[in-house]
């Protein structure tokens, strides 16, 4: 991953965590799903006018020419929009990755439904606004707001497509312009699949620049480096490459930093890293203790409280099922740290106490879903102790093994602390036998890092800092 992109992941992650991130999606984000870009959408309209669309640079003008030629009748234009945008095309992996992040503000010039479909598939309530009257009301419980500033495929008669539409935009849709300007001032945008040729966005960016001058908020855009096309001359390629460089330079006026990728696959790569880094802010702690020997109950409780405090103070969000003999102390330490900060319990803790009543067979099914739900919030799983009371003796906690398996299935990085014994020791030994399978996220140093917390110790407190170091490594060294 390029250093500029790696730095972007760190910086944008901070905006995501703070709730100040936004996404602006252009046609390029939808093309991999099978949709055409604007040039291809109006190609049949240009053919009716005997124009060669590949020679045209003013595509909005071509749409206007077609409407003019048909006595201001937009029927063919509406039909072109409907036929080009099938409602059944699935979201791309990039849509799905972005939808996993807690980004609440989305803007697009696209008519399709890929963004809202991806967000809903991720279990989010979406408030879609494609017309000015919708700005006056908000959907209860919304987790994301999507502004479709050029309309929606369901209402092709309201699509912004011709020069007339753009000229009337300020008058008829000025409230959307104001809303976008406000978001550009208060949020950090990531522009994906966008060419920055849209007159409405250019107008808004200019107004923000003139108002805030050298105090504009930093935004990001992704461009693919221009490559030579098969039928392109050297002179044409040189021209288009130079023009891309000039556009990148010009966007600095609006404090838009362009990230240049060689292949579109790089976008998926850094979005996956962004999601992984976000999820790893949350650590799931799997722990149960039925036998406190050889440390004694007091030492185990002190270890649990200290770990809870250190996780929260390092900026980590804690998820736990409040395991037997450990969870209460872990929660107590975490809560104490939360109460001393300015943040809320909801922002720092995901608590899922396991239900104990009910039919044992039914309870097992409920527990499985419970484990899957709680681990879905996290990106790292830590395993401690892992003993429970059997019929007559203390035995290894098979539930911890199940949580280990679920964590790996869900792509979590696993950190078994073998020094605490029990099932955690079994999992640690298994991990060290095949580190490439179980701890690839820790890289070449993985075995030594796990080994450092695998050896028995008489002083549990000595495990805290090595464990926090492993977690911070997995978090990229940035938990803010």
MOCOR-V943321 format. One record per residue. N is the residue number from 1. RES is the residue in one letter. PHI is phi as a letter, one per 40 degrees, with the letter a starting at -180 (none if undefined). Layout:
N;RES;PHI  N;RES;PHI
This chain:
1;X;none  2;X;c  3;X;c  4;X;c  5;X;c  6;X;c  7;X;c  8;X;d  9;X;d  10;X;c  11;X;c  12;X;c  13;X;d  14;X;c  15;X;c  16;X;c  17;X;c  18;X;c  19;X;g  20;X;b  21;X;c  22;X;a  23;X;b  24;X;b  25;X;b  26;X;b  27;X;d  28;X;c  29;X;c  30;X;c  31;X;d  32;X;c  33;X;c  34;X;h  35;X;c  36;X;c  37;X;c  38;X;c  39;X;c  40;X;c  41;X;c  42;X;c  43;X;d  44;X;c  45;X;c  46;X;c  47;X;c  48;X;c  49;X;c  50;X;g  51;X;b  52;X;c  53;X;c  54;X;c  55;X;c  56;X;c  57;X;b  58;X;c  59;X;c  60;X;c  61;X;c  62;X;c  63;X;c  64;X;c  65;X;d  66;X;c  67;X;c  68;X;d  69;X;c  70;X;b  71;X;g  72;X;g  73;X;c  74;X;b  75;X;d  76;X;c  77;X;c  78;X;c  79;X;c  80;X;c  81;X;c  82;X;c  83;X;c  84;X;c  85;X;b  86;X;c  87;X;c  88;X;c  89;X;c  90;X;c  91;X;c  92;X;c  93;X;c  94;X;c  95;X;d  96;X;c  97;X;c  98;X;c  99;X;c  100;X;c  101;X;c  102;X;c  103;X;c  104;X;c  105;X;b  106;X;b  107;X;b  108;X;a  109;X;c  110;X;c  111;X;c  112;X;c  113;X;b  114;X;c  115;X;c  116;X;c  117;X;c  118;X;c  119;X;c  120;X;c  121;X;c  122;X;c  123;X;g  124;X;b  125;X;c  126;X;b  127;X;b  128;X;c  129;X;b  130;X;b  131;X;a  132;X;d  133;X;d  134;X;c  135;X;c  136;X;c  137;X;b  138;X;b  139;X;c  140;X;d  141;X;g  142;X;c  143;X;b  144;X;a  145;X;b  146;X;b  147;X;c  148;X;b  149;X;c  150;X;b  151;X;h  152;X;b  153;X;d  154;X;c  155;X;b  156;X;c  157;X;c  158;X;b  159;X;c  160;X;c  161;X;a  162;X;b  163;X;c  164;X;d  165;X;c  166;X;c  167;X;c  168;X;c  169;X;d  170;X;c  171;X;c  172;X;c  173;X;b  174;X;d  175;X;c  176;X;c  177;X;c  178;X;c  179;X;c  180;X;c  181;X;d  182;X;c  183;X;c  184;X;c  185;X;c  186;X;b  187;X;b  188;X;c  189;X;c  190;X;b  191;X;c  192;X;b  193;X;g  194;X;b  195;X;c  196;X;g  197;X;b  198;X;c  199;X;c  200;X;c  201;X;c  202;X;d  203;X;c  204;X;c  205;X;d  206;X;c  207;X;c  208;X;c  209;X;c  210;X;c  211;X;c  212;X;b  213;X;f  214;X;c  215;X;b  216;X;c  217;X;c  218;X;c  219;X;b  220;X;b  221;X;b  222;X;b  223;X;b  224;X;c  225;X;d  226;X;c  227;X;b  228;X;c  229;X;c  230;X;d  231;X;b  232;X;b  233;X;c  234;X;c  235;X;c  236;X;c  237;X;c  238;X;c  239;X;c  240;X;c  241;X;c  242;X;c  243;X;c  244;X;c  245;X;c  246;X;c  247;X;c  248;X;d  249;X;c  250;X;c  251;X;c  252;X;c  253;X;c  254;X;b  255;X;f  256;X;b  257;X;c  258;X;c  259;X;c  260;X;c  261;X;b  262;X;c  263;X;b  264;X;c  265;X;c  266;X;c  267;X;c  268;X;c  269;X;c  270;X;c  271;X;c  272;X;c  273;X;c  274;X;c  275;X;c  276;X;c  277;X;c  278;X;c  279;X;c  280;X;c  281;X;c  282;X;b  283;X;b  284;X;c  285;X;b  286;X;b  287;X;a  288;X;a  289;X;b  290;X;b  291;X;b  292;X;c  293;X;c  294;X;c  295;X;c  296;X;g  297;X;c  298;X;c  299;X;c  300;X;c  301;X;c  302;X;c  303;X;c  304;X;c  305;X;c  306;X;c  307;X;c  308;X;d  309;X;c  310;X;c  311;X;c  312;X;c  313;X;c  314;X;c  315;X;g  316;X;c  317;X;c  318;X;b  319;X;b  320;X;a  321;X;c  322;X;f  323;X;c  324;X;d  325;X;g  326;X;a  327;X;c  328;X;c  329;X;c  330;X;d  331;X;c  332;X;c  333;X;c  334;X;c  335;X;c  336;X;c  337;X;c  338;X;c  339;X;c  340;X;c  341;X;b  342;X;c  343;X;c  344;X;c  345;X;c  346;X;c  347;X;c  348;X;b  349;X;b  350;X;b  351;X;b  352;X;b  353;X;c  354;X;c  355;X;c  356;X;b  357;X;c  358;X;h  359;X;c  360;X;d  361;X;c  362;X;c  363;X;c  364;X;c  365;X;c  366;X;c  367;X;c  368;X;c  369;X;c  370;X;c  371;X;c  372;X;c  373;X;c  374;X;c  375;X;c  376;X;c  377;X;c  378;X;b  379;X;b  380;X;b  381;X;b  382;X;b  383;X;b  384;X;b  385;X;f  386;X;g  387;X;b  388;X;a  389;X;c  390;X;c  391;X;c  392;X;b  393;X;b  394;X;c  395;X;b  396;X;c  397;X;c  398;X;c  399;X;c  400;X;c  401;X;c  402;X;c  403;X;c  404;X;c  405;X;c  406;X;c  407;X;d  408;X;c  409;X;c  410;X;c  411;X;g  412;X;c  413;X;c  414;X;b  415;X;b  416;X;c  417;X;c  418;X;c  419;X;c  420;X;c  421;X;g  422;X;g  423;X;c  424;X;d  425;X;c  426;X;c  427;X;c  428;X;c  429;X;c  430;X;c  431;X;c  432;X;c  433;X;c  434;X;b  435;X;c  436;X;c  437;X;c  438;X;c  439;X;b  440;X;c  441;X;c  442;X;c  443;X;g  444;X;c  445;X;c  446;X;d  447;X;d  448;X;c  449;X;c  450;X;c  451;X;c  452;X;c  453;X;b  454;X;b  455;X;c  456;X;d  457;X;b  458;X;c  459;X;b  460;X;c  461;X;c  462;X;c  463;X;c  464;X;d  465;X;c  466;X;d  467;X;c  468;X;c  469;X;c  470;X;c  471;X;c  472;X;c  473;X;c  474;X;c  475;X;c  476;X;g  477;X;g  478;X;b  479;X;b  480;X;c
